[in-house]
Amino acid sequence: MSKAKRAEAPEDRLPEDPVPPAELRSNGSRADGEPASRNSVVICQAVGRSIFTSSISSAAERVSLMLKQEEEEEEASHPVLFIQLSELFSTPEGLEWRQTARWIKFEEKVEDGGERWSKPHVTTLSLHSLFELRTCIRKGAVLLDLEAGSFQQIVEKVIETQIEKHALKPELMKKLRYVLLLRPKHHATRPQLKVLLERGLASCFDKADSPSDAGSEVLDKPLKEQLKNRFKTKIPAGAEVANILVGEAGFLEKPLIAFVRLQDSVFLGGLTEVAFPSRFLFILLGPRAKVKAYHEIGRAAATLLTDELFQRVARKAQGTEDLVAGIDEFLDELTILPPGKWDPTIRIAPPKCLPSPQKRISMHFREWGPHSNGNVSAMEERHLHGHQNASEELKRTGRLFGGLVKDIQRKASWYCSDFYDAVNIQCFSATLYIYLATVTNAITFGGMLGDATENMQGVLESFLGTAIAGAFFCLCAGQPLTILSSTGPVLVFERLLYSFSKDYSLDYLEFRLWIGLWVAFFGLILVATEASYLVQYFTRFTEEGFCALISFIFIYDAVKKMLSLADHYPINWDYKISNVPLYSCTCNGPERGNSSLRNETLFTASRSFGEQIHLDSGNWSLLAKDECVQLGGHLVGNSCNYVPDITFMSFILFLGTFLCSMTLKSFKTSRYFPTTLRRLVSDFAIILAILVFCGIDAVLGLETPKLIVPSEFKPTNPTRGWVVPPFGANPWWICLASSVPAVLVIILIFMDQQITAVILNRKEYKLQKGAGFHLDFFCVSLLMILTSVMGLPWYVSATVISLAHMDSLKKESNTRAPGEQPKFLGIREQRVTGLMVFLLTGLSVFLAPVLKFIPMPVLYGIFLYMGVSALSSIQLTDRLQLLLMPAKHQPDFIYLRHVPLRRVHLFTLIQILCLTVLWILKSTEAAIIFPLMLLALVGIRKAMECIFSLHDLGWLDDIIPEKDRKEEEEKLKRKQDLDESDSEDSERMYQEKGPEINISVN
């Protein structure tokens, strides 16, 4: 026997009936406490929110009590609810239930043709339908925690309850049971190709569509179509179903209304579209001539159940009044669109970001609190905007190496998972992409180092150092997603150090060895004293300035390398097509006076393809350019110095790779092809772009510059070895004097390493395994010793490549409701991709025969892509665009709502000025003080507090920790500045914080 808690409601006249004035009290209610009419319902709702009373409505008190009770019990998150609306239709074969709409978060309806589902859209309802639903809940049967194992038991219990309440005649029981147990017809999602094929076969064999099962009852077991329904993949595992059944029945005189909550979710067989257990049912059957009203009430019930707040109320409700209170709170949050000011036929597209249920509940708690004015405090708003509080990793222990020990203890528990978490195809894509970026970076900076140090450090040293340092760091560091590399600021210092050594006749490598040892010593002191604690002073102002500088370096180097091709492969800008016969280039032999050379070249020369040519005075023109020069000839003609096809083709490869990477990366948001294919293409976007343009280059066969990797394992400069002797070449006092430049280097290394670490470990990336600031810097300090002894480049975290590595490992939700944007779940934290990247870099010497087919312009295009992606996604770029936009065309950035536009522009101009100074220092002889300028960014940001209020800085930047106390003292003043309307506060609360530096790379 099924059991349920029955919520009794007084049987009264319908809300449409006129109400005598004598029955109404002064508060707009009947004597029994029930609202007397639809207008009185509105009045009751307004009383709870009235500005003329300080009391909280009874509905709010009920909902608050239920939600607080749920929090105290610490219940797990509730399952996702799939809502299905089925309506009763009359067909020639008889009555039939048809599924007409469905919801997870947004509405999808079966189009009028019955062939397809509509696009997901935000449900729009009439206020009248919600009031009617509220009345239905009050007057209908409410069965809570019903114990039933089948749909048949539920129907019987509902009918029995209505008969007991004298709301239904006993003789209608059989008819109602028959109608409610009819098997519904679902609109299953099937591939269009399969539908066309089935129809084609049916027409060929003169077979009609399968007859409707209008007369059959709902089966207890799931149907075959339910189990094979592809829509099931859109619903998270463990979901539950709410069934809405509405329609008109001619044999009824009064509506049959029931709201059912099952004690345990139960599979109801063929009732649902997908094979998930059901938790809620809402049944509305009424007399004829009101089918449109029943449809709208059914949509209102479904929309109400999609609301996370009402779902919690419905799960905790103890009776009818609790459900009505939940509806009242839902009505309080409604936003009304005036009639005649919008087109009701327009379907509102789902927003990109939905309000968080937790934020909505916390906002309600503040509104329901006894001393709340509806506004959140300034400190909470600033925290939501992205203020980075001191994390656990940056708390000082007060002991030597205390932070390092805590980092090791924290990361040790994750060490094994750092390897098996890499079992995913996304890691394979990230490995290939970052490997090519790292190889290109090693060749580029290795070549620059070779030019700056006369090959005392070159490409091979860059490869070897990258492989050793990177592999060690990935195995031992606290944040293995970091990619180590030679960076622009370090290269500047290397160039200055070599020039200084050459000018004062010092041995460069020995001098550099002692500087590196001092840097390592200073680094270990910083680790021992937990100096990484200072990184909390690196606000977004400092991070964006440094990230923008590194991004500009990537863009500048890529463009500079491409422009240099015009010097190696010149273009004839004075070319005229009418002068085509005049353009020629031939090889002439040596002058007649050089008899010895002429006699030598008269002998037979062997062509590369085996053809034998006797070089007399008539066939020098048959030689190739290289052969002509090698044999002492010289080129004559006005087209000998121009190779336009190489330069132009290189630029096509360069720009094509960049644009193709951008396009393929955004392919996952396009409308074409299935989701799995779009995501796969997006994950391998960079690799596909490289393969496409390498193929184009191979097909055309032009001699574009290729990737040249050293094929022999030996120092670039034969005068040096693999170990640098510490004594002998320089005076003894150099080992002490080296501590002076080492101070500048340690500032540079600390700022470069820790700013990148702060960016990579921001809370927006949702890292689960924690950071390791002290452990990372400890590893960098140890690597300074190794690379200095071996004469290899110094390595720190590479900002742009590290961000590219993290972004290529982003995890997004696979299962999501139709219309819902993929949710960012975090980063695939592991050590394998970085380790494989550096191992492949070390093996690149043996991969030279394969790598030589990759054109350098393609890799420069990837450099440009990384730089542009990093630069375009920081807030500084958005604010730069505001300088060129009229106010009416400016995007609705959240900080523009709270900070005057002139203050925003002033903040932007100061950042631009600092960035310009950094670039000038890096590019001139004053580069020696570049590390000090990086440190000065923190001081400049501190001084900006004299220009900007803490309120403005809270929105444009982060608050420096020492100012928290002062901010508390000015709290009341800022509350007045932050006095916003309730709607704007709500929107601010709902807006989720996205990564400030979120480059879109593979």
N, C-alpha and C positions, 0 to 999 in steps of 0.2 A: 504494500500500500504506500503510495507516494505521500510524502509529508512536506509541508511548507509553512513558513510564517505568513499568515494572511494579514495584510494591512487593511483595516477597515476604513472606509470613507463614508461619510453621510450621504444618503441618497437624496438628491435634490433635483430641482428642475434644471434643464440644460441652460447653458449660459446665454443662449439666444433668447430665452423667455424673458419677458419684461419682469422687472422686480418692483414691487410696491415700495414707495419711499419709506413707509413705516418700518420696513424690515431692515433698512440701512441704518447703521450707527454713524456717529460723527466721523469715525476713522475710515468710512467707506467700506465696512464689512458687514456681513449679516450677523445675526445674533449668535449663530453657531461658530463664528470665526472664519467662515469661508468667504472669499471675495465674492461680491454680489454680481458683478458683470465684468465684461472685458475692460471697461474703463476703470472699474475699481481695482482691477489687477494692476493696471499702470500706476494708479494712485498709491497702492501698497508698495510697489517697487520704488516709487519716488521718495516715499517717506524714509526708507532706509538710507538713501543717499542725500537727503535734503540738507541744505545749508542752514536750515532753521532749527535743526535738532542735532545734538551731539551724541545721541544714542546710536548704537549699531543695530541694524535690522536683525530680526530673529533668524532669517535665512542665513545671513553672514555668520551668526553665532553657531548655527548648526553645522555649516560647512567647515568653519574654523575648528570646531571641536572634533569632527571626524578626521580632518587632515592632521591635526596635532596628535590624535590618538594613533594614527597610522605611523607618524614619525617616531612616537615613543615606542611602539612595538617593533620598529626597525624592520618593517616588512620588505621583502625583496621587491624589485621592480616588477610591475604587472606585465603580463604578456600583451603583445600587440593585438589589437582588435580589428578583425576583418568584418565589415558590415555589408550585408546583402539585402537589397530591397526586391521583393517579389510581389507582383500585383495579379489580381484575379481578372481574367478575361473570359468573355463568352465567345466561343467558336462554333462553327457548324457541327463539330464533333461533340461539343459540350463545354463545360467549364474547364479552365486551364490556368494554372499558375505559371507566370512567366517572370523571369528575372529581368528587371528593367534598369537597375543601377547597382553600383557597388562602390564602396569606400574603403580605403585604408587610412589615408590622410586627406585625400582629395576625391572629388566625385568623378566617376565615369558612368556614362549612361549609354544604353543601347540606342543607336541612332534609329530614326523612324523607319529606315529601310530594313532594320533588323540584321544587317550584314556585318556590322563592325561596331566596336566600342569607340566612344568619343575620346578626344584627348582629355587627360586629367585637368580639372579646373576647380577653382574655389567655389564652393556651394553658395548660392545666393538664395535667400529665403524671404518670404513675406512675414512681417511681424504677426499678422493674423494667424498664420499656421503655427507659430510657436505658442501663441496664447491658446489655440485650440488643443495643441499637444498637452499643455499644462493642465487644461480642463480634463482631457482624456485620462491623464495619470491620476487625477484626484477622484474621478468618477468610476474608473475602470477597476478591474481586479489586479491587485499587485501581489504577486507570489514571490517571496524572497526565500532563497536557499531551499528551493524545491528539490526533493529527492526523486529523480526519475531517470530511467535508463533508456527511454526511447521517445520519439516524437509522439507516438500514440498515447503514451501515459501522460505526457504534458497536455495534449489536447483534451483528454478526458478530465483531467484535474481542472483545467480552465473552465470547461463547460459546466462541470459540477459546481464550481464556485459561483458562477453566474446564476445558476438555477437556485442555489441556496440564498442568494441575495435578491431573488425574485426579479432579477434583471433579464431573465430569459425564460421562455416557456419550455417546460419539459418535453413537449412534443417536437420541438425543433432540434433536439439533441442529435438524432440520427443524421439529419440533413447537414448540420454543422460539422459533425464528425466526418461525413463523407467529403464535404468541400475542403476542410482543412487538411485532410490526409491525401488529397490529390498530389500526385508526383509533379513537382515543378519542372518547367522546361528552362534549362540553363543555356546561356549564350557562351559557349566555350571559345577560348582563344585558340585559333588554329592557323597554321601558315596558309597564306593566300594561294600558294602554288598547289597545296594539297586540296584545297576547296575546289579550285578550277579543275583539277584532275578528277576528283570524284564526280563533279557535275558532267564532265565530258564523258566519263564511262557510263554514267546513268543515262545520258541521252543516246549513246551508242547502242545500249542494250534495252532501250525503252523502259527503263526502270524509274519509277517516281521516287521522290524522297521518302525516307522511312516514315511510316505513319506515326502520328503523335500518340504518346502514351497518356492521353488525357484521362482515361478511365482507371488507371492503375494507381495504387497507393504508394506512399513513400516507403522504401525499403529500409531496413535497419542497417544493412551493410553498404559500404561505399560502392558506387558504380564504377565501372571500368573507365568511363569518361572523366570521373573525378580524379582518379589516381594518375591519369595521363595528362591532366590539364597543365599546360606549360605556365599558366599564371601562378602556379604554386611556388615557382622559383622567386617570385617577387615578394612573397610573404615570409617573414622571418620564421625560423623554426620555433615551435612552441606557441604559435599564435592561437587565438580563440576566435570564435565566430559569434556575431550578433545577427539574428534573422529578423527582418522586418516584413510582415505579411499584412498587406492592406488590400481592400477591394470592396465591391458592393455585392450584396446578395438580396435578391428580390423577395425572399421569404422572411426577411427580418423587418421588424418595425422599429427597433431600437438598436443602436450600435453595440457590437460585442467588442469590448476593449480589455486587453490583458497585457501586463508587463511582467515578465518572468525572469528571475535570476536563479540559475541552477546552482545547487550546492557544490557539485562537482561537474566540470565540463564533460560533455558527453557527445560522442559521434552520433549524429542524427541521420545517418545514411545518405539518401539522395536528396535531402532537403537543401544542402549547401552546394555551392559551385565547386568548392575545393574540399578535400578530405581533411578538415580540421575539426576539433571538438567545439561544440557550441556552449556558450555561457549565458547569453541573453536572448530573449525573444520578445518581440512586440507585435501584438495581433490587433488589427482593427478591421472589422467587418461591419458594414452598415447598410441602411436602405439605399435604394437606387436614387439617381439624379444628383448624387454628390460625389461622383467618382474623382473629379478634379480635386476636391477638398481632401479626400482620402489620400490621394497621391502626394499632395503637398505636406500633409501631416506625416506621412511615412518618410518623406525626405527630411523633414524637421527632426524626426526621431533618430534617423541615421546620422544626421549632422551633429546632433547632440552627443551621440555615442562616440563620435570621432574626437571630441574634445577631451584632452587628457585629464583636465580638472574634473569634468563631470564623470568620467570613467571611474576615478577614484571614489567619488561620492556614490556612484551606483554600486560599487563593490562593497562599500562599508555601510550603505543605508540600512536602517532598521525598520523603516516603515515608509508610508506614502509621503509624510511630511518631509522626510529627508530628501526624497527624490524631488519634490517640489522646490525645496530649498536649493538644490543643485541647479534646477532650471532657472530659478530666480537669479542666482549668481551668474549663470550664463547670459541671461537677459541684461544684467548690469554691465557686461563687457561688450555688448553689441555696439557696432558702429552703423548708424542709419544713413542710407543714401536717399536723398529727397527724390520723390517721383518727378518725372519730366526732365531731370538733369542728367540722366544716363540711360543707356539702352539696355533693357533687361535681357535682350537676346544675346548680348555679348558675354562670352565666357572669360572669366578673369583667370589669367595664367597663374600657376603656382609661383610664389615668391622664391627667390634663391636661398633665403635664410628664414627659418621658422623660429618663433619664440620658444625658448626653453621652458618646459613645464615647471622645473625647479625655480626659475626666476619669477614665473607668474605666481607660484605659491608663496615665495618669499615676499613678493610685492603685496599680496593679499594679507599676509601676516602683519606687515607694517601698517597697512590701512586699517586692519582690525585691532591693532594695538591701542592701548588707552592713551598713549602720548604721541601719536603719530599724526603728522600733517599731510601724509600722502607722498612726500618727497624722500628720496634716498639721500643720505649724507654725502658730502663732497668727497670724503675719503673713499666710500664705497664706489661712487661713480668713477673716481680716478683709478681705482683697482680694476673695475670692469673695463676701463679703456686700455688697460695693458700695463699698469704700473708693476714693475718687477720687484716684488719683495725679496728680502734676503732669503735664499733657499738654504736647505739643510747643508748643501755642499760648501757653503761660504760662511758657516758659523765657526767662529774661532774656538779652539779648544784650550788655548793658553799653554800648550805643551810643545816642545820641539818636535817637529815632524808629526804633530798631532793630526793635522789635516790630511797628510799623506797616508797615515795609517788608516784613517777612517775611509779614505777613498779606496784603498786596497780591500778593506773589509767589505765595503759596499759592493764593489765590482766582482769580488771572488764568487759570490753566490750566483752571479749571472754568467760566469765564464763558460760553462758547458753549453748553456743555451745560446751563447754567441756564435756557436758553430752550427747547431742543428736548426736554428731559426733561419739559416740561409738557404734552406731547401725550398726554393721557389724560382720559377722562371724569370721573375722580375730581377733577381740577383744576377742572373746570366746576362741580361740586357745591360744592367748597370755596370757590370764588370767590363764588358766590351767598350762601352761608351767612355767610362772614366779611364780605361787603359789608353785609348787613342788620345784622349785629352792630355793625359799625363805624359805620354811619349812625345806629343807635339810640344808640350811645355818644356820637357827636358831638352829637346833638341834646340828649341828657341833660346832658352836661357843658357844652355851649354854653349851655343854659338856666340851669344853676347858675352859670356864670361871669357871665352877664348879670345875674342877681339879685345876685351878690356885688360886681359892679363897675359897677352902674347902666348896663349895656349898653355900657360901653367895650369889652368883648369879649362877643360874643353867638354865636348859632347860626351865622350866616353866616361869621364869623371862624373858628369851629370847623371848619366844612366846608372852607373854603379852606386853613386851616393843615394839616388832616388830609391833604388831597389833595396839597399841595406837599411837605410833610415826608415823608409816607409814600412817595410816588413816588420822591423823591430817595434815600431810605434803601434802598428795594428795588433800585434801580439800582446803588448804590455800596457798600452795606454788606457786611460779611463774612458775616453770617447773615441772608439776605433773608427767611427765614420769620418773622422778628420783625415784629410789628404795632405801629406807634407810635400812641400815643393820649395824650390828657390823662388823668392818673391822679388818684386821690383825694388822695394826699399833695401833689401839685402844686397841686390846687384849694384845699387848705387854706392853702397859702402865699400864693396869689393873693388869697384873701379877707383874710388878715391884712395883706398889703401895701397893698391898697386902703384898708382902714380906717386904717392908719398914715398914708398919703398924705392922706386926707381930714381927719384930725385935725390935721395939721401944715401944711395948705394947700399941699401939694406936687402937682405935676402927675403923675398916676399913670403915664401911658404913658411920659413922659420918664424918670422915676425907674426904671421897670421896664426901659427900654432900657439904661441904664447897668449895672443889675444883670445883665442878660443878657449884655452885652459882657464884664463881669468874669467871669461864669460860663464863657463861651466861652474866655477867656484862661486861667483856671485849668484848664479841661478840656484845652486843648492842652498845658499844662505836664504834666498827668498822663499824657497820651499820649506825650509826649517822654521822660518818665522811666520809661515802662513800668509805670505804677502798676497796670495791670490784673493784674499778677502777684499782687496782694493778694487776688484773688478766690478763691484756693485756701484761704484762711482762712474762706470762707463754707461751713460744713459744713451737713449736713442740718438741724441745729437752727435755723440762721438761715434757710435756704431755706423750711422748713416754716412758720416763724413769719410770714415775709413773705407767702408764698403764702396762708396761712390768713387773714391780715388782708385781702388784696385780695379773696379769695373772700367773706368776710363783708361787705365793702363792696358787692359786686355783689348779694348776697342782700338786704342791708338796703335798698339803694336801690330794688330791684325791689318789695319789700314796702311800703316807704314810699310809693312812687308810687301803688300800688294803694289803699292806705288813704286817700290824699288824695282819691281819687275820691268817697269818702263825704261829703267837704265840698262838692264841686262838684255832686254829684247825691245829695242827702240821702235817707235812708230813714226812713219813718214807723214807728218801732218800736212805737208805741202803736196800730197799726192793729187794728181789730176788724171782722170780717166782718158783724156785725149792724148796724154803723153805715154801711154802704155808701151809703144814700141821703143821708147827711149830708156825704159827701166831694164837694166841687165846687170849681171855680175859674172865675171869670168876670172879664171886663174891664169896669170902670166908667169913664165919661168923667170929664173934669176937673170940679172943683167949680164950682158955679154962680157963685161970685164971680169966677172967672177968665174974664171975658167975651171977652177978645181971643183966648185960646187956644181957647175953646169955639167962637167964630165961625169960627176957622181950620179946625177939625176938622169943622165941619158940611159942608165941601165934600166932593166925591166923592173917595174914596181908591181907589187902584188896587191890587188884590191881585196877588200874584206870579204867579198863573196867569191873569191877565187879567180876572177877575171884578170888576165895578164895584159898589161898595157906597156908598150915601149914609148918612153917619154922623149920624143924629139920635139922640135920646135912647133909642131902642129897639133899635138894632142894634150897639151897642158890643160886645156879647157875641159877635158873629160874628168879631171880630178875633183873630188869632193873638197869642201872647205878645209876640214881637218888635215887631209892628205896634202893639200896645196901648201898649207902653212908648215907642215912637218918637213916637206921636201924643199923648203926654201923659197917657194913661190909667193906671190902676193896677189891679193884680190883687187880687181879693177872694175868699176861700175858705180852707178848712182843708187843702186838698191842693195849694196852689200851690207850696209849697217842696219837695215830695217827688218824686223821680224814681227809684223803686226798680228799675225794669226795667234802666236803664242800669248802675247799680252792680253788680247781681247778674249781669248778662250779661257785664260786664267781668271779673268774677272767674271766671266760667265759661270765658271765653276765655283768661285768664291761667293758671289751673290746668290747663285742657285742653291748651294748647300745651305746657306743661311735661311733663305726664304722657305726652302723645302722642310727644314727642321722646324721652323715656326709653324708651318701649316700642318705637318703631320703630328706635332705635339698637341695641337688643338683639335685633332681629328676626333677625339673621343667625345667631344661635345657636339659633333655634327649630327645630322638627321639621317645619314645614309648608313646602311649595313647594320647587322646586329651589334648589340652592345659588346659582346665578347671580342668580336673582330676589331671594333673601334678601339677598345682598350689595349688590345695586343699591338695594334699599329702605333698607338700613342706611346706605349712602353718602349718600343724599338724604333722610335722616330729618328733618333740621331743615327743609329746604325743603318737604317734604310736610306736615309739621305746620303750618307757616305757611300754606300754600295751603288746607289743610282748614279751618282756623278762620277764615281770611279769607273763605272761601266760606260758612261758617255765618253769619258776621256779615252778609254781603251778602244772603243769603236772608232772614234775619229782618228786616233793614232798620232796626235800631235805631240811634240816633244815638250810638254809642259814640265816645269820643275817638279821632281818627285821627292818623296821622303827618303833621305839618305841616312842609314844607320851604320855606325862603325861595325866592320866585319872582323876586326882583330882586337884581342884583349891586351892592350898595352897603353901606357900613358900617352896622352896627346902630344906632350912635349918630351922628346927622348932624353932630355937632360935631367929629368926628375924620376924618382921611384915611387913606390906605393906607400912608403913610410917616410915621414918627414923627420930628419934628425933635429933634436931640440937645441943642440949647441954646435958651435964651430963656425958658422958663417957670419953671425952678427956679434957685436960686443955683448959682454955679460949683462950689462945694465938694461938691455932691451927686455929681458924677462920681467923686470920690475916696471919699466916705463910702459909696457904693454897694458898695464892696468888702466891707464888713462883712456885710450880709445875703447877699452873693454867696457867702460861705464856707458859710453854711448851705445855700444852694441847691445848690452843687456837691456837698456831702455827700449831699444828698437825691437829686440826679440820678445820682451815681455809684453809690450803693447800689441805687436803683430799677432802673437800667439793668443793672448787672452781676449783681445777684442773679437777675434774669430771664434774663440771658444764660447764667449757670451752670446754671439749671434747664433751659433749652432745649438746652444742649449736653452734657447728661449722657451718659455712655457707653451707658446703657440704650437710648437712641434710635437707636443704630447709624448715626450720621451718617457718610457717606463723604467728604464734601467739606471737612470740618474747620470749625473755628470761626474767629472773627475779632474777639476781644475788643477789641484796640487799634483796629482799623478801625471797628468799630461805634461806639465811644465818640468817635472822631474825627469821624464823620458827625454824631453827636448834638451835638457841640460846634459844628460849622459851622452846624447848623440853629438853634442858640440865637441866633446872630448874625442870621440871616434872619428868624426869627419875632419877635425883639425889635425889629428895625428896622421891620417891617410891623405891629407891634402885634397879632400873632397868638398864640394859646396856645403854651406850651412843651410839647414832646413828648418822651416817653421810651418805653421798651418797656412795653407793656401785658401783664402776666403772664398773666391768664386768657384774653384773646383770642388771644394768641400761642400759648398751649398748645392752645387750640381749633383754631387754624390748623394746627399741627403734627399734631394727632391726626386731623384731617380728611384728612390726606395720608398716613396710615399705609399701608404696603405689607405685604400678607400673601401667603403662598404660595398659588398657584392650584392646583397639583397636590400632592395629599397622599394618603397611604395611608388606606384606610378605618379609621376609629376614631382617626386621628391628628388632633390639634388643629392649626388653621392656625398656621403659624410667622410670627412677626413678623420681617419682612425689613429694616425701616428706614423712613425717611421719604422721600417723593418731594421731593427737594431741588431747588428751582427758584425763579426770580424772577417768573414770570408771574402767579401767582395774587395775590400781594401787590400787584404793579403794577396789575393790572386792578381790584382792590378800590379802590385809591386814585384811579384814573382815574374809575371809576364814582361814587365819592364826590364828586369835583369836578364831575361832570356831573349830580349829583342836582338841581341848581337847575332843569335843563331836564326832569327826570323827575318834577317835582312833580305833574303831572296824573295820573300812574300811582301814585305812592307815597301819595297822599292816601287811597287805599282800604284801606291797611293799618292795622288798629286798633293803638293803642299798647299795650293789654293783651297782645296777642299777642307784641309785641317784649319787653315786660317779662317774659313767660314764658320767652323765650329767655335773657334775663339771669339769671333764676333757675336755669335749666337749667345754664348755664355755671358759675355759682357753686357750685351743689350738686355738680356732677360733679367740679370741681376739689377741693372740700373733702372729698368722700367717698373720694377715692382716695389721699390722703396717709397716711403711717404714723401721724400724730398722731390722726387720726380713729379708726383701729383701736385705738389705745391708750386713747382716751377711752371707747370701748365696753367695754373690759376693766374699767373702774372700776365698771360696773353689772352685770357677769357673775359668777356664782359660778365658782369655779375649775374645776369639773367640766364646765362648758359653754363654757369659753373655747376659741377656735380654736387650732390647733397652729401658732402663729407660731414661726418659727425662733429669734427672740431669746428667747422664753419658755423654751427649752430650756437656755439658757446664762446668763441673767440672772435673779436672784431677782425675784419678782413685786413685792415692796415697792419695789425699786430702779426697776422699770419705772414704777410709779405715781408715785414721787418725780420721775422725769425728766419725766413727763407733766404733773404739777402745776406744775413750774417753767416749762414751755412755756406752760401756760395763764395763769400769772401774768404772764409777759412779754407775751403777746398782749393780756391785759386792760389792762395799762399802755399799750401802743401804742394801743389803741382809745380809752382815756380821753384821752390826749394829743392824739389826732387830733380829738376832739370838743369840746375845751375851749379856753380862751384860751391854755393852755400849749402849743398846737400849734406854736409857734415853735421849740421844742426837739425836735420830732418827728424831724428828721434825725439829731440827736445820739443819740436813743434807738435808731434803726436801727443806727447804728454801735456802740452799746453792746451790741447783741446778740452781737457777736463777742467782746467782753470778758466778757460773762456766760458765754458758752460756754467761754471759757478758764478762768474761775474755777470752773466745774463740775468741772474735773479735780481739785480739792481735795475734792470730795464723792464722785465716782465713780471707780472704777478704770479704767485704760485698757482692760481686758478688757470691762467693761460698756459703755463708750463705743464700743468697736469694734463692738458688736452693735447698739446703739441709735442710733449716730450715726457720723460719720467722725472719724478721728484727725487732729488739727491737725499739719501737717508737722513742726514743730520737735520733736515728741515721738517721732519715729521712732528717734532715737538712744537716748533713755531707754527706749523700748520694747525695744530690743535688749538693754539691760542687765537688764531684768526678764523676759527670755524664758523662763528656766528656771522661774521662779515661775508664770508664766501657763500653761506646759505642764502643770503639775500641776493647775491649775484646769480646764484643757480636756481632762483625761483622760477620754475617752468610750469607749464600746464601739465595736467595729469596725463594727457595723451602723449606728450613729448617724453615725459619721464618713462612711460611704459615702453615707448619705442626705443628709448635709450637702453632700458633694462634688457630688452629682447635682443638687441643687436649683439651678435657673437663676435668675439675678437678673432681676426684671422692673422696669420703670420705676417709680420711687418716686412720681413725679407723672405719672399716666397718665389724664388725664381722658377720658371717653368722649363725644366730641362728633363731629359729622358731619365 
